[in-house]
Amino acid sequence: MTSAGNKGQSIEEKQYLLRFNADTKSHLTVMDADVCLTSCPDKICTIFCPAEVYKWEDIRMHVGYEGCHECGSCRIGCPHQNIKWEYPKGGHGIVFRLG
């Protein structure tokens, strides 16, 4: 499929071109869970992450690193610099398929 053939696709159709080879260990770390609980009322990471990796449930942040798009927005978007972002170890992470 050419790039012209990709026009008009939904985000779901475009994401179908992505594959994930998740490691057993997360490459994303919330460094201090208490910061999320006490200092971040808006839980902004649950909003800006395009892959919806961060989910707030009750009193805990859940990190679904397996679906991370590796865009790096969390390392710059957290107002408390409370997320440690690293590339997944070699051979793991997102795999882009071109049409």
N, C-alpha and C positions, 0 to 999 in steps of 0.2 A: 504494500500500500504506500503510495507517495504521501508526502507531507500535505499536498493539496487534498488528498482523500481523508485526512484527519480533521479537516475543518468541520465545525458543527457537531463534534462529538461531545457527549456529556462528560463530566468529570469522572464518572464511574467507568465509562468506556476508555477514557485516557488512562485511568489507574489500572485498568486491566493489562496494560503494557508493562506494568511493574511487577517484579517478583521479589520475594524476600527470602533470604537465606539467614535466618536468625541464629545467633549464637546462643549458647545456654546461659551466658552472663551478659547483663545489660551494659551497654556503653553510655547509658544515661543515668545520672545519680542525683537525687535530691539530697543535698549535703546535710541539711538540718530540717527535719520535718516540723519542728516547733516553729520555725520561721513561717512556714506555710500556714500553720494553725493560728498563730498569734499576730503576725505582722502583715499578712497578705489577705485582706478581706475579699478582694475581687478574684483571687485565684486566676490571674491573667493568663497563665500558661495554658489553662484549659480553653482559652479563647483563641490565642494566636497560633497555636500549633496546627498546621494544615492537615496533619495526619491524625489529629485528636488522640495523641499518645498519652496526654495527661488527663486523668479523671479524678475529681475530688469526691470521695465518699465518706460521709460522716466526719471523721477527724483525721483522715489519712489520704495522702496523695498516692494514687496508683499510676505506675509508669508502664505502659504497654509498648516497650521498646521494640518489640518484634515488627511493628508496622511503621517504624520511623522512616521518614523520607530523607533523612540526613541533610536537611536544609540548613541546620544550625541556628534557626530562629530562637530556640530556647536558650542558647548560650548568650544571646544578646538581649532577649526580650524579658527575661526575669528581672523585675525591678530591684530585687534583693541579691542578685548574682548568686542564687542558691541552687542552680542547676549546673552540674558538671557534665559537659558534652565532650565525647571523644569519638573518633572514628571507630567503627567496629573492627575487631581484629581481622586480619587478612582472610579473604574468602567469604566473609559474612557481610550482612547488611543488604542494602537494596541493589537490585539488578535491573537495569533499564533495558527494555526490549524496544527496538525501533521498528514500528509498523511492520 
